[in-house]
Amino acid sequence: MWWFDSILGGRDYQRYAEHLRRRHPGCEIPSEREYWRQRYAEADRNPTNRCC
């Protein structure tokens, strides 16, 4: 079922947090809840990446 989790974005937050730790070590890492809030807000502002 790892592929199903991957398709739905289940590891997106972990990858984002790892990216921040590697590339921006002084940057504050948002909570997972805040990450998803920001991600959905961005999708609403810029709907070009959605099919519907």
DRENPA-3360 file (N, C-alpha, C; in nm, 2 decimals, always signed):
BEGIN
1 = MWWFDSIL = +0.08/-0.12/+0.00/+0.00/+0.00/+0.00/+0.08/+0.13/+0.00 ~ +0.22/+0.12/+0.00/+0.30/+0.23/+0.00/+0.28/+0.32/-0.12 ~ +0.25/+0.26/-0.24/+0.22/+0.33/-0.36/+0.09/+0.41/-0.35 ~ -0.01/+0.36/-0.28/-0.13/+0.43/-0.26/-0.11/+0.56/-0.18 ~ -0.03/+0.54/-0.07/+0.00/+0.65/+0.02/+0.08/+0.76/-0.06 ~ +0.17/+0.71/-0.14/+0.25/+0.80/-0.22/+0.16/+0.88/-0.32 ~ +0.07/+0.82/-0.38/-0.02/+0.89/-0.48/-0.10/+0.99/-0.41 ~ -0.15/+0.97/-0.29/-0.23/+1.06/-0.22/-0.15/+1.17/-0.14;
9 = GGRDYQRY = -0.02/+1.17/-0.15/+0.06/+1.27/-0.09/+0.09/+1.24/+0.06 ~ +0.08/+1.12/+0.10/+0.11/+1.08/+0.24/+0.24/+1.12/+0.29 ~ +0.34/+1.12/+0.20/+0.48/+1.15/+0.25/+0.52/+1.29/+0.21 ~ +0.43/+1.37/+0.16/+0.47/+1.51/+0.12/+0.52/+1.59/+0.23 ~ +0.46/+1.59/+0.34/+0.51/+1.67/+0.46/+0.65/+1.62/+0.50 ~ +0.67/+1.49/+0.51/+0.80/+1.44/+0.55/+0.91/+1.49/+0.45 ~ +0.88/+1.48/+0.32/+0.98/+1.52/+0.22/+1.00/+1.67/+0.24 ~ +0.89/+1.75/+0.26/+0.91/+1.90/+0.27/+0.99/+1.93/+0.40;
17 = AEHLRRRH = +0.97/+1.86/+0.51/+1.05/+1.89/+0.63/+1.19/+1.85/+0.61 ~ +1.22/+1.74/+0.54/+1.35/+1.70/+0.52/+1.42/+1.80/+0.43 ~ +1.35/+1.85/+0.33/+1.41/+1.95/+0.24/+1.45/+2.08/+0.32 ~ +1.36/+2.12/+0.41/+1.39/+2.24/+0.49/+1.51/+2.22/+0.58 ~ +1.52/+2.10/+0.64/+1.64/+2.07/+0.72/+1.77/+2.07/+0.65 ~ +1.76/+2.02/+0.52/+1.89/+2.01/+0.44/+1.92/+2.14/+0.38 ~ +1.83/+2.21/+0.32/+1.85/+2.33/+0.24/+1.84/+2.46/+0.31 ~ +1.76/+2.46/+0.42/+1.73/+2.58/+0.50/+1.74/+2.55/+0.65;
25 = PGCEIPSE = +1.86/+2.52/+0.70/+1.87/+2.47/+0.84/+1.82/+2.57/+0.94 ~ +1.82/+2.70/+0.92/+1.78/+2.79/+1.01/+1.63/+2.82/+1.01 ~ +1.57/+2.77/+0.91/+1.42/+2.80/+0.89/+1.34/+2.72/+0.98 ~ +1.23/+2.78/+1.03/+1.14/+2.71/+1.12/+1.05/+2.61/+1.04 ~ +1.04/+2.49/+1.08/+0.96/+2.39/+1.01/+0.82/+2.40/+1.07 ~ +0.72/+2.42/+0.98/+0.58/+2.43/+1.02/+0.53/+2.30/+1.07 ~ +0.43/+2.30/+1.15/+0.36/+2.18/+1.19/+0.30/+2.11/+1.06 ~ +0.27/+1.99/+1.07/+0.21/+1.92/+0.96/+0.07/+1.98/+0.93;
33 = REYWRQRY = +0.00/+2.02/+1.03/-0.13/+2.08/+1.01/-0.11/+2.21/+0.93 ~ -0.02/+2.30/+0.97/+0.01/+2.42/+0.90/+0.06/+2.40/+0.76 ~ +0.14/+2.30/+0.74/+0.18/+2.26/+0.60/+0.06/+2.24/+0.51 ~ -0.03/+2.15/+0.56/-0.14/+2.12/+0.47/-0.23/+2.24/+0.45 ~ -0.25/+2.32/+0.55/-0.33/+2.45/+0.54/-0.27/+2.54/+0.44 ~ -0.14/+2.56/+0.44/-0.07/+2.64/+0.34/-0.08/+2.58/+0.20 ~ -0.07/+2.45/+0.19/-0.07/+2.38/+0.06/-0.21/+2.39/+0.00 ~ -0.32/+2.37/+0.08/-0.45/+2.39/+0.02/-0.48/+2.53/-0.01;
41 = AEADRNPT = -0.43/+2.63/+0.07/-0.46/+2.77/+0.04/-0.39/+2.80/-0.10 ~ -0.27/+2.75/-0.12/-0.20/+2.78/-0.24/-0.27/+2.72/-0.36 ~ -0.32/+2.60/-0.34/-0.40/+2.53/-0.45/-0.52/+2.61/-0.48 ~ -0.59/+2.68/-0.38/-0.70/+2.76/-0.41/-0.66/+2.89/-0.48 ~ -0.55/+2.94/-0.45/-0.50/+3.06/-0.52/-0.45/+3.04/-0.66 ~ -0.40/+2.92/-0.68/-0.34/+2.88/-0.81/-0.40/+2.75/-0.86 ~ -0.52/+2.74/-0.91/-0.58/+2.61/-0.94/-0.54/+2.55/-1.07 ~ -0.43/+2.59/-1.13/-0.38/+2.54/-1.26/-0.34/+2.39/-1.25;
49 = NRCC = -0.30/+2.34/-1.13/-0.25/+2.21/-1.12/-0.36/+2.10/-1.09 ~ -0.48/+2.14/-1.09/-0.59/+2.05/-1.06/-0.66/+2.01/-1.19 ~ -0.72/+1.90/-1.19/-0.80/+1.85/-1.30/-0.94/+1.91/-1.30 ~ -0.99/+1.95/-1.19/-1.13/+1.99/-1.18/-1.14/+2.13/-1.14;
% end
